[in-house]
Amino acid sequence: MSAKVSRDFVFNTAVHFEGIFIINSYEINLTMLVNTEDNREQNIALERIKYLINECLENSIFVNAKETKTIDLYLKAGLKVCPLPDDPFDQIVGAVLLQKFNVITEQKLYVTEIDIKSAICDDVKFYLSADDEIDFFQNENVWWNDNSASIFDYTKKSKKEKIVELKKEVTDWNLIGLSWKEKRKSNKDNGEIVFIPVDK
């Protein structure tokens, strides 16, 4: 039987909208179904969500992916950029995060609903459901459909539309200890003393 749980998160992420850089704060609430009875998998799924929010989204900038010149300028300034499929309104941010959370947790925790509000939207709360039909959920080769901790996938094109550079920041879950498989300890390195009974 699946348990239903919820969790609140707060993070700060700037937005670039209509040529203006705006500091913004977000509050989200996730309603989730726990689809695994394995406590370790439950914990890892939640830690993956926390990692994405605290280490990747925090202090980044939401930008419409079509604004390639703006993205280039932010990248040259050394800032973390998070391209979105549309302008960075709360509904778009919420929908993208809902999809990304379900991809990285591999539905061991399944986000059924997300409530999102931010300072720039006058603290109006928006509600999104995994059942909503959102067309960009099916987009291929985008960060919100990538199982890594990446929040960035950006293809820079020349005037002739030839790809000249592909940037993709990827964090491997294994490297940060959030893999589903538990590392096995070698008997040689664990420092255990083994007593073997010997017959006299």
C-alpha positions in Angstrom: 0.0 0.0 0.0 1.3 3.5 -0.9 1.6 6.1 1.8 0.8 9.7 1.0 3.2 12.3 2.4 4.1 16.0 1.8 7.1 18.1 2.3 7.7 21.9 2.2 10.8 23.5 0.6 12.1 27.1 0.4 14.8 28.3 -2.0 16.1 31.5 -3.7 16.5 31.6 -7.4 16.7 34.7 -9.6 14.6 35.1 -12.7 15.3 36.9 -16.0 12.2 38.4 -17.4 11.7 41.1 -20.0 15.3 42.1 -19.8 15.3 42.4 -16.1 17.3 40.4 -13.5 15.0 39.8 -10.5 15.9 38.2 -7.1 13.1 35.8 -6.2 12.2 33.4 -3.4 10.0 30.3 -3.8 8.0 28.2 -1.5 6.9 24.8 -2.7 4.9 22.0 -1.2 5.2 18.5 -2.7 2.5 15.9 -2.2 4.0 12.5 -2.8 3.1 8.8 -2.9 5.7 6.5 -1.4 5.9 3.6 -3.9 8.7 1.6 -2.2 8.7 -0.2 1.2 12.5 0.0 1.3 13.5 2.8 3.8 16.8 3.3 2.1 15.2 4.0 -1.3 12.7 6.4 0.3 15.5 8.3 1.9 17.6 8.4 -1.2 14.6 9.6 -3.3 14.0 12.5 -0.8 17.7 13.3 -0.6 17.8 13.6 -4.4 15.0 16.1 -4.3 16.8 18.0 -1.5 20.1 18.0 -3.4 18.4 19.3 -6.6 16.8 22.2 -4.7 19.7 23.1 -2.3 22.7 22.5 -4.5 21.4 23.1 -8.0 18.4 25.4 -8.0 19.5 27.6 -5.1 21.1 30.8 -6.4 20.6 29.9 -10.0 18.7 32.0 -12.6 15.6 30.9 -14.4 15.6 32.1 -18.0 13.5 31.3 -21.1 15.6 28.9 -23.1 14.9 30.9 -26.3 16.9 33.8 -24.9 20.2 32.5 -26.0 22.1 35.8 -25.9 21.0 36.4 -22.3 22.0 32.8 -21.4 25.5 33.3 -22.9 26.0 36.5 -20.9 25.1 34.9 -17.6 27.3 31.9 -18.4 30.2 34.3 -19.2 29.6 36.0 -15.9 30.0 32.5 -14.2 26.4 32.2 -13.0 24.3 29.1 -12.8 21.6 29.2 -15.5 18.4 27.1 -15.5 16.7 27.3 -18.9 13.0 26.9 -19.0 10.7 26.0 -21.9 8.8 29.4 -21.5 9.0 32.6 -19.5 9.8 32.0 -15.8 6.3 32.2 -14.4 5.5 30.1 -11.3 3.3 27.7 -13.3 6.2 26.9 -15.7 8.7 26.6 -12.8 6.3 24.3 -10.9 5.5 22.1 -13.9 9.2 21.7 -14.8 10.1 20.8 -11.1 7.2 18.3 -10.8 8.5 16.5 -13.9 12.2 16.6 -12.8 11.4 15.3 -9.3 9.5 12.3 -10.7 12.3 11.6 -13.1 15.2 11.7 -10.5 13.3 9.7 -7.9 12.3 7.1 -10.5 8.8 7.2 -8.9 10.0 5.6 -5.7 8.6 8.9 -4.4 6.0 10.0 -6.9 5.1 13.7 -6.8 1.4 13.9 -7.5 0.9 17.6 -6.8 3.1 20.6 -6.4 2.0 23.9 -4.9 4.2 26.9 -5.7 4.3 30.5 -4.8 7.0 33.2 -5.1 7.6 36.8 -4.1 7.3 38.2 -7.7 3.9 36.6 -8.2 2.6 38.5 -5.1 2.5 35.2 -3.0 -0.3 33.8 -5.1 -0.1 30.0 -4.9 -0.4 27.9 -8.0 -1.4 24.2 -7.9 -0.2 21.7 -10.5 -0.8 18.0 -10.7 1.1 15.1 -12.4 -2.2 14.4 -14.2 -2.2 17.8 -15.9 -1.5 17.6 -19.6 1.6 19.7 -20.1 3.1 19.4 -23.6 6.7 20.1 -22.8 6.8 17.0 -20.4 7.5 14.9 -23.5 10.3 17.0 -24.8 13.5 15.0 -25.5 17.1 16.0 -24.5 16.0 18.5 -21.9 17.2 18.7 -18.3 13.8 18.1 -16.7 13.6 14.7 -18.4 17.2 13.8 -17.5 17.8 11.4 -14.5 20.9 13.3 -13.4 21.0 16.3 -11.0 21.5 18.6 -14.0 19.4 21.8 -14.3 21.2 22.8 -17.5 21.2 21.7 -21.1 22.0 24.3 -23.6 23.0 24.0 -27.2 24.7 27.0 -28.7 24.2 27.3 -32.4 26.0 29.3 -35.1 24.2 31.5 -37.5 24.0 28.6 -39.9 22.3 26.5 -37.2 25.2 24.2 -36.9 26.0 23.1 -33.3 29.3 24.6 -32.3 29.1 23.8 -28.6 27.2 21.6 -26.3 27.2 22.4 -22.6 25.7 20.0 -20.1 26.5 20.1 -16.4 25.9 16.6 -15.0 26.3 15.4 -11.4 26.5 11.6 -11.1 24.3 10.3 -8.3 27.1 7.7 -7.5 29.6 10.5 -6.8 27.5 12.1 -4.2 26.3 8.9 -2.5 22.7 8.9 -3.8 22.8 5.8 -6.0 20.1 3.2 -5.5 22.8 0.5 -5.2 24.6 0.3 -1.9 28.3 0.2 -2.0 29.7 -3.1 -0.7 32.5 -2.9 1.8 35.6 -4.9 1.2 36.5 -7.3 4.0 40.1 -6.3 3.6 39.5 -2.6 4.5 36.8 -2.8 7.2 39.2 -3.3 10.1 37.2 -6.2 11.5 38.9 -8.8 13.7 37.6 -12.3 13.0 37.9 -15.0 15.7 38.1 -18.5 14.4 37.5 -21.3 16.9 40.3 -23.9 16.7 39.9 -27.4 18.1 42.7 -28.6 20.5 
